[in-house]
């Protein structure tokens, strides 16, 4: 294995550094420069009408973020441009986000953005312009073998590890990716940003969904999907109450169900299922949320596709625990048997499979049992 | 390195740098009454006379401002307000859609905040307002027109507007006329009095003077409502301490650029023609935007503006920048995001053509070697940008 940050023997790489305006991508770009690469910074404008100023710490496409990215590029001493990818972002990420919720699924737009924007639209444009790689501030590691094959691994900082949202990258995308921060902790990266005099050293982390600036996902969905009254039912189909739109519920949700009648056994009830076709929300006891089998569709493999049953671990949330599992790729499906049940898995979430720290691949959860 | 962005800003002339640095070392507020103040005042007034002479105006018609944007705002808002104050029925602003944002945005603000009625004067495929268009717009209701504003020459595609003819029409109806001449002074003959203009914007850094110093040339009968209130230093129309050093440099640069204008137009025009020839030879499907008559009567001598089919302007700019060749996508920026040019869209171009365009603007320091450098680079750059464009479109 070799350190991917060392320039190859045949000379330095032309690297396009995606710079969000945050501390991580700034330090990543600085490290790519220090590793001897020829680096150009690009900030993606993902909102057609950027807000003048950031609201709270959220968001990644305000004018302020764009300026922060530009100042970081100035300090690092690299050329810097803003590329408008608002239209692609709206089509591939935002519209998809709304459509998935409408279909009763719970998508993760960050995975989608990595798959369709950063390592597709942006990477394609970069390669077309003669760049060799796209560099980001994700906390994940690429391990390169002497034969040139690459593996995606978790960050050494498990608290910050972002390999989950990169689990959608295929081998072609991985071949042109550069993650300079995977071998360090977030704390070290912040200290390094201070040492480098980067103004973003103390900037708060972004979180939540960048295109929902106020964090109100339900409000965002209500604006795009409107309200549609439907029934809240139990497992037998008995009506227990009403809702204003099934998309507003999440599998495993307990609060805010507005069910007048208590359950027969007196125990709290949770959202078990969301059916957009019938516009119903099914509720039931907490035990019914436990799932030990998953069926995933749209598999994406970060290396060779697994053959037969493989022993692995499965992660179903960006900051979730991993669970021992046995997975098998069958045609376009991935079947996962979990060694112990996981509570509250929604269709549309991604399941990312690991072999130790290595990402095997991912799939979109389409069914549970 | 090759610099093809003189329309954004052009190097300061040595004479202007000299004039500016001499003044920077001197003391005195031109509004002060003591000897230092009088000395500064003398510099300002001599500069005013010199600038007025260069522009075909009287010294009393020069109102110094902090650049072109301020002068445009003062002209558009100030004249609108004073015309409406005199007669509330005057709500119409007749404006070309190819104006710089320093004119467009005040006009749009007057529409949204002050109840102005904006009427766009359609331009032809070269971006030019036809006199009949203005006449028809005025004649629909002459009494309701507050002002007309049409730029002298366009900053993106270099089209020279028929200002004298347009002014004559507006004056038949007694309507004041403002023109943003920021791109024109020093490039083509500009004579304020001869055209009969009521207000005209000029700025220093497009003609080899300092940034952040310009002037509104204001006919003596015109009294716009001030935008900036304060000490009333400039005819009570514009307030703010006068920047003696910048004003001195502006006057020197303007005097020199106007004195050299004819020679400049010949020399730079020839370089521009050579650039157009080389680009068309290298990339035969490139489209020259704006007036194809490469004559200062129709097109600024330093302007070449192309659309490159299948390319994104930002890709071209990055690739040229990496080779040390600097130009512009000639478009407005918000958060640094390139928007398709409103000028090209107004000229009838589609969004793809507008996005795939570059402005090359030549100036007083442009050399044959720079033109050759760009001529050599353009084909590989366009080829590369096309592959990036087509890759991006494929997925």
Interface residues (C-beta under 8 A of the other chain):
Chain A: X40 X43 X45 X50 X61 X62 X63 X66 X70 X79 X81 X82 X83 X84 X86 X120 X121 X124 X125 X127 X128 X129 X130
Chain B: X314 X315 X317 X318 X319 X321 X322 X334 X335 X336 X337 X338 X339 X384 X385 X387 X388 X389 X390 X391 X392 X394 X395
